[in-house]
Amino acid sequence: MPTFTTYDGTELSYRVQGEGEPLVCLAGGPMRDAGYLGDLGGLAAHRALVLLDARGTGASAAPADPGTYRCDRQVGDVEALRAHLGLERIDLLGHSAGGNLAVLYAAAHPGRIRSLVLVTSAGRALGVETTDEEWDEAAEVFAGRSWYPEARAAIDAIDDDTPLRRVHEITAPFAYGRWDAAARAHAAGSGRETNWEAAPAYHGAGAYDPDATRRALGALTAPVLVLAGEYDAGPTPAKAAEAAAFFPHAEVVVQPGAGHFPWVDDAEAFVRPLAAFLDPAVRTVTVDGVRLAHRVTGPEDAPPVVLVHGRGENGTTWTEIAADLAADHRVYAVDLRGHGLSDRPGRYGFDDFRDELGGFLKALGLVGATVVAHSMGAGAAYLLAQREPGLIGRLVLEEAPAFVPLDPPRPAAERPEGPLAFDWAIVPATDAQLNAPDAAWRADAATITAPTLVLAGGPSSHIPQDQLARLAEDIPGARLVGIDAGHLIHETRPAEFLSALREFLAR
């Protein structure tokens, strides 16, 4: 493991997981070996995680002065690591007690922070603490679990003489959304991974000056993401929101069904908002409670174009098209719900995607934009053009579903093995609507007022081409262009796709 020497001569160790831009990660516990963070549920696929073993934990040496275990005395360790890595600014993540250290570092060195992520982070550094009564009330969410009566009785028996290690063992079931085998195994590591002698010093007297910290954070211009677990009792989502209010540029994400270790409870749900937040090319906007990731390119004052992907895809499917259009357009490539880095709310359908696309346009002030949409996204787009005339300026439908009942109907699809880049629940939900679509969806095509281009992929497409021709006839003034490319015209024949699109936009 690589090492470096910090401000007082103590040799500290860190490990790196993944590749790409570094993300410095501070462990909680307090004073727990950073190994418990693992790869943070797969976040290492997006960033190089620099996992620091705090002084006296893991492979790091114990300091000569035990007083330096105090949280504020470890700020210098983070700064020494930054300098060792040769980074002008860092992306910094703090979990639980480590969030206090991250906050103190941001307050002391606001210009060194590029972005800050606080995961289920204790708010002592900000003066936001959870009382025992608040913890007890929040923990009632588990009252129906089989393990609760025994665990609750053990908590009630805790007193001032109960060793800290034993307190952690007793409260462990309350720290996870599900107290299953994975959670038990993860919790079991705490005993051997924590420096129990040093832990009490971390939050020791003098470690925090909340008023001074809050004032100093006024100089922090970097974006901040505060992630809370829905079932976490310390901090609760409400406490996380209270802490977030002290940062000039912060957003709060609450992971459903998660506790204090959200990457253990649901790795995919944990990684998506963090990967979106940490990627400078990705932005997010919330529409009806669903966070939608999107990528924006092109001049700010150029005419807007919104690119909408098909089922199972995401905004990156438009990379080549977006790069070309960005020369003279402001291009927005969205990840619809359930896809890519956007939330997976569990409710899907063409009507849901329709309403979401409308909300996206309104939230970003894109009324009158050109919408270029493929397949499932195209179905949502032309349903939106029917429902809200004037919201879409120009409409391009690539291989859109015709909403003619499928004959024969699609049988139930079997989910492929392994992780998917989208929520599989989308498939049965949209297949059911394709098998028996709302008759008005096709009939109301005649109400579309936006100038429309229909792109058809030819005989190798699974979409009947005569149905696309009929769709173009039903939409007043629509133009039909065929490109023999199959269903994925914009990927298979991007040059021809762009030629047809630009000719349409120039009219």
C-alpha positions, 0 to 999 in steps of 0.5 A: 500500500502507498504511504506518505508522511503527514505534518507531524512525521506520522506515516499514513497509508492509503489504498486506491480502488478503481481508475479515473479521477481520484476521489479521496474517501474518509472513513468513519467509525470513528477511527475505523480502518477504511477497508470497510468502505470496500469499493463503495458499492461499485463507485470504483467503476466511475472514480479512483477511490483513494481510501485513507487509513486514518492515523492509528488505523489499518496500515497507518502508523500510530502517532507519537501524540495520542491527542492528534486522534482528535478530529480537528487535528486530522485536518492536516492529514487530509491536506498532506494527502492532497499535496502528496497526490499532487492535486490542486483541488480534490473531490472529497467524500466523508462517511459518518464520523469521517464527514466531520473531518471532511467538513472541517477540511472544507472549512479550513481549505475551501479553495482546495475542494472541487466537490464534497460528498457527505454520506450519512454523515454525523453533523457535530462539526456543524452543531447538528446532533441527534439526541437519544430521544430523536434516535429512539424515535427514528429507530421505531421504523424497525419495530416490525422486524423480527430482531427488534425486541431483543435489540431494543432491550439491549439498547435500553440496558446500555449505561455509562459503563458499557464499552464503546465496542459493545455499544456498536455491536448492540446498535448494529442492526439499526444501522442497515436497511436490512439486517441480512447476511450481507449486513451482518458480515459487514457489521462484524468487521467493525470489531477488528477494524476499529481502534477502540482506544483512539475512538473516544478521542476523535470527538474529544473536547475542543474538536469542534467550533460549529459557529466558526465552521459555519462561518468559514463554509461561506467561502466554499463555492464547490458543490456539496451532495449530502446523502442520507439513508431513509431509515438511518436514525443518526443522522435522519434525513431531516437532520441531513437536510438541516446540515446541508443548509449551512453550505452555499451550494448543497443538495440532499439525496435520500436513498430509499430503504437505506440505513447508515451504510447505504452502499451495503443496502442497495449498491446501485441506488447508492452509486447512481446519484454519486456518479452523476454528482461527481461527473462534471459532464452530468447535471441533475434536475428533479421532476416530480420527485425523480432526479434526472441526470442529463448532459449539456453541451454547446453554446448557452445562447444557441437554440436548444435541442433535447435528445431522448433515448430509447428503452434500455439506453441512456443519454450517452447513446447520443454522444456522436450526434450531440457532438455534431449538434453542439457546434450550433445548438445547446444540446441536452441529452437526458437519462429518463427515469429508470435509465442510466444515472437517473432515479429508479422509482419503480413506476414506468409507462409511456405516459410516465415518460411523457409527463416526465419529459414535459416536466424536464422541458419546463424545469429547464426553461426549454419550452419551444425546444426541438425534441429528437427522440428514439423508439420508446423516447419517441413514443413519449415525445409524441404523446407529449406533443399531443397533450401540450401543443406548443411545448415542443418547437420541432419534433423528430421521431426516430423509429417511434412505436406506432401504438398499434396493438401488437399481433401476436402480443409480446410474450413475457420477457425474461430478465437477463442475468447480471446487473443492468444499466436500466431498471428491468421493470421498464420492460414488462410495463412498456411491453404491456402498453405496446400489446394493448395501447390506449387507442387515443394515443394513435388517434390523437396524432392528428392533434400534433401541431409541431413540425415533425420529421419521422425517421424510419429504419427500413426493412431490417427494423422490427418496427413495421415500416408501413405503420411509420408511414401511416404515423407520418400521414396522421401528423399534419404536415409531417415528413417521412424519411427512410434510412436503411439502417435498422432500428438504431439509425442514429448509431448505425448511420450517424452521418445520414441521420444528421443530414436528414436532421439538419435539413429538417432543422433548416426548414 
